[in-house]
Each structure stands twice: as C-alpha cells, then as structure tokens.
C-alpha cells in the first residue's frame, strides 16, 4: 500500500526537479547572452525564473482550488453537489491553464530572445561571452 501512495509523489517531485533544472539552464544561457550583448538582454535573462514561479503558482492554485472543491462538496446538499463540483473543478483547471500558459509563453519568449541574441553580430563578431 505504501508503494502505491509514494509513486505519484515521487513522480511529482521528479517533474518539479526537471522543470527547475530546465529553468535554471535557460537562465544560465540567457545570462551568457546578456553578458555578451548587454542592454535589454539583462532584463530578459530573468524570464525563465519568472516562468518557473508562474508554473509553481499555477500548481499551488490548482491544488488549493481542488481542496476547496472537495470541502465544499462534502458539506453541500446532495442536489447541488454536481454543480458545485463542476464549478470548482473548472476553477482548478483555469488555475492550471494560467500556470502552464504563462510558463510556456515566457519560456518561449526567453528562448527566442536568447537565440536571436546569440546570433552573429553585424560585422561578423560571434556572441560568445567566454572569449
């Protein structure tokens, strides 16, 4: 019984760790581009961290909405349970959509800006910050 309870928790932690690693790697890449290009790229480098925070916030809002949904259903009269549960689950799905939509959009913008910023400069100089 313990093993079946542990697997979803471990899978969630693994997904969280992978998302954190991806966000930190994107942040490092963006910082290298910012060091080479300067300007607005210094601000854009923080987009992966904001995306990670948005996805974590979306996950927390989702679990809070589901907790409220099942607490409300437990104390509701039987004739209104289905409507109440459907409304509460819709709120939880909206929280998930907010978190994922914001995170995916910010990661895409960050990757695009880092890719464009890492391209060759006019005049032939390459953007490598290490050189």
N, C-alpha and C positions, 0 to 999 in steps of 0.2 A: 504494500500500500504506500509506503514512504517513497518508493521509486517513482510511482506514477504522479505523486504530488511534486516531486523535485524536478522532473523533466521540463515542465513549462517554465518554471522559474529559471532554470539554467539556460533554456533557450532564449528567454527574455534578456538575461544578463549578457549572453553571447551577442545578441543583436545590438544591445546598448554599447557594448565594448567595440564592436565593429563600426558602428556609427561614429563613436568618439574617435576611433583611430582614423577613419576617413576624414572627419572634420579637422583633426589636427594635422594630417598630411596635407590637406587642401590649404590650411592656414600657413603651413611652412612654405609651400610652393608660392602662395600669394605674397608672403613676406620677402621671398627671394626676388620676385618680380618687382616688388615695391622698392627694394634696395637698389635695383638696377635702374628703374625708371623714375622713381620719385613721384612727386605731385599727388594726384588723386589716388594713385595706387596704394599709398599708405593707408588711406581710409578703407579702400575696397578689400584690403587684406583681412579685415575683421569679419567679412560676410560669412565665411564658413562657421565661425564661432556663434554668430547670431542665428544662423540656420540650425545649428545644434541645439541652442537654447530654445528656439521655436518648436522643434520637434519634441524636446523633453516637456515643454509646457503643454503641447497638444496631448501628449500621453498622460500627463497628470490630470488635465482637464477631462480627458476621456474616462479615466478610472473614477474620478470624483463624480462625474455625471452618471456612470453606471451604479455607483454606490447609492446615490440619491434615488435612482430609478427603482432599485430593488427595495430600498427602505420605504419609499412611497407606496409601492405595490403591496408590501406586507401589511400596511395599515389602512389600505383603501378598501371600500366596499366591493364585493365581487363584481357588480355590474359595471364598474368603472375601471377595473384593473387593466383590461386590454388596451383601452385608450391611453391610460396613464403610462403604461409600459411602452407603448409605441412612441409616444411623445418624448419620453425620457431617453429612449434608445436613439431617437433622431437627434436629440441634443448631443449625445455622446458621439454619434457619427459626425456631426458638424465640428466638434472639437478635434476629432481625428483628422478631418479634412483640412481644418485650419493648420494644424501642426505639420502635416505632410505637405500640403500645398505650399506653405511658406518655406519650409526647409528645402524642398526640391527646387523651387524658384530661386532662392538665394544661392544654393549650391551651383545651379546652372549659370547664374549671373557671375558668380565668383570664378568659376572655371573658364567661362568665356572671356572675362576681363583678364585673367591671368594668361590665358592662351594668346590673346591679342597683345598683351603687354610683353610677352616673352618672344614675340616675333622680332625679326631683324629690324633694326632702326634704319631710317633713311640715311643713306651714306654707307651702308654695309656693315656697321658695327652690330655684333650679336649681343644680346641682353645678359649674358652670364654674369651673375653678381660675384662669383668666386674669382674672376680674373681682374 
